[in-house]
Amino acid sequence: MHNFNYHRAKDVADAAGLLGTAEDPKLLAGGMTLLPTLKNRLAAPTDLIDLAKIPDLKGITVTPTDVTVKAMTPHAVVAASAEIAKVLPALAQLAGNIGDPAVRHRGTIGGSVANSDPAADYPAAVVGLDATVVTNQREIAADDFFLGLFETALEPGEIITAVRFKVPTRAYYMKFRHPASGYAVVGTMVAQYGSTVRVAVTGAGPCVFRHTAAETALSKSFTPEAVANLDVSSADLLGDIHCSAEYRAHLVKVYVRRAVEALTR
Ligand SMILES: Cc1cc2nc3c(=O)[nH]c(=O)nc-3n(C[C@H](O)[C@H](O)[C@H](O)COP(=O)(O)OP(=O)(O)OC[C@H]3O[C@@H](n4cnc5c(N)ncnc54)[C@H](O)[C@@H]3O)c2cc1C
């Protein structure tokens, strides 16, 4: 690990100020991704700005229409939230299946979303549940946020402060879990909002994406049969040591159908 200056920000304005003045700064949330990256010398920021002691960045607010999770809320807190379990159980269930207990107690929603790891679970919730990513500067719609492999719409100096999810009529998240890390080899969030349906897929491509053919089919008929013969192209999907692009395409089809089965059985 290279040397860096450590700063404990006292509030979001303090963190933003440090981001604006340091030479090559990085925000530190749970450190679950960032610290291994530093230890492996894959990044060498001059300054780390720790968000851990900013009280305003932690907490959950639930209304009948929205669930807002502040950026530094760990996955374990979302998983254990009785309020979330009541109105949006798919989100609590997704958070409870991230990694292992250590990762769930350290890792945060803000860090996960900012990272845009292709195999991360939260991006499927953000896109599937039509969320808004709230930053210290603006609000970004889920459909505009994830741009590619580890790439988001965040500008330098921008800090995620919260993610606001829209409460659906019903939703379910289903993942084919990597047996070692827990990351999604493929994960599918199916969410119904009245007569419209959103289907978000993580793990399969360079970043989370919506499966519009599945959305159209399920908007007409919200049944497993409607997506039983879903045509999923492997053309833009990832192939790696874990499995081929063709196998991921197969998993997308199976896991969209299984999520609908879970909601309709
Ligand atoms: C062994 C292991 C298993 C895992 N398994 C899973 C899994 O099954 N599913 C899954 O989804 N994830 C998994 N993860 C990822 C983990 O859950 C974290 O979400 C992820 O590592 C990032 O969150 P963090 O809070 O640790 O962020 P950090 O590592 O601290 O930061 C990550 C990046 O986000 C930036 N950042 C952090 N907070 C903000 C903010 N508020 N605004 C702007 N930028 C910010 C940082 O500067 C950094 O670039 C796993 C990680 C490990 C180590």
The ligand as a Gaussian input file, in Angstrom:
#p B3LYP/6-31G(d) Opt

LIG

0 1
 C      -15.369000     -10.942000       0.064000
 C      -16.393000      -9.977000      -0.492000
 C      -17.615000     -10.457000      -0.929000
 C      -18.567000      -9.587000      -1.465000
 N      -19.748000     -10.091000      -1.897000
 C      -20.657000      -9.260000      -2.439000
 C      -21.914000      -9.749000      -2.900000
 O      -22.257000     -10.919000      -2.781000
 N      -22.770000      -8.854000      -3.467000
 C      -22.473000      -7.513000      -3.576000
 O      -23.284000      -6.753000      -4.093000
 N      -21.304000      -7.036000      -3.130000
 C      -20.399000      -7.857000      -2.562000
 N      -19.234000      -7.338000      -2.088000
 C      -19.035000      -5.859000      -2.156000
 C      -19.426000      -5.169000      -0.823000
 O      -20.711000      -5.566000      -0.472000
 C      -19.425000      -3.624000      -0.862000
 O      -20.690000      -3.142000      -1.272000
 C      -18.456000      -3.024000      -1.778000
 O      -17.218000      -3.580000      -1.474000
 C      -18.381000      -1.476000      -1.688000
 O      -18.902000      -0.914000      -0.529000
 P      -17.999000      -0.224000       0.586000
 O      -18.948000       0.501000       1.470000
 O      -17.068000      -1.167000       1.201000
 O      -17.213000       0.887000      -0.295000
 P      -15.643000       1.241000      -0.386000
 O      -14.852000       0.032000      -0.681000
 O      -15.231000       2.058000       0.784000
 O      -15.702000       2.201000      -1.654000
 C      -15.945000       1.692000      -2.958000
 C      -15.880000       2.831000      -3.966000
 O      -17.014000       3.694000      -3.835000
 C      -16.586000       5.041000      -3.567000
 N      -17.573000       5.569000      -2.613000
 C      -17.864000       5.035000      -1.396000
 N      -18.879000       5.709000      -0.830000
 C      -19.223000       6.694000      -1.694000
 C      -20.214000       7.729000      -1.668000
 N      -21.061000       7.876000      -0.637000
 N      -20.300000       8.557000      -2.732000
 C      -19.463000       8.415000      -3.790000
 N      -18.509000       7.464000      -3.879000
 C      -18.399000       6.611000      -2.835000
 C      -15.183000       4.918000      -2.999000
 O      -14.427000       6.089000      -3.198000
 C      -14.643000       3.735000      -3.794000
 O      -14.232000       4.159000      -5.070000
 C      -18.281000      -8.186000      -1.547000
 C      -17.033000      -7.691000      -1.108000
 C      -16.105000      -8.566000      -0.572000
 C      -14.788000      -8.021000      -0.094000

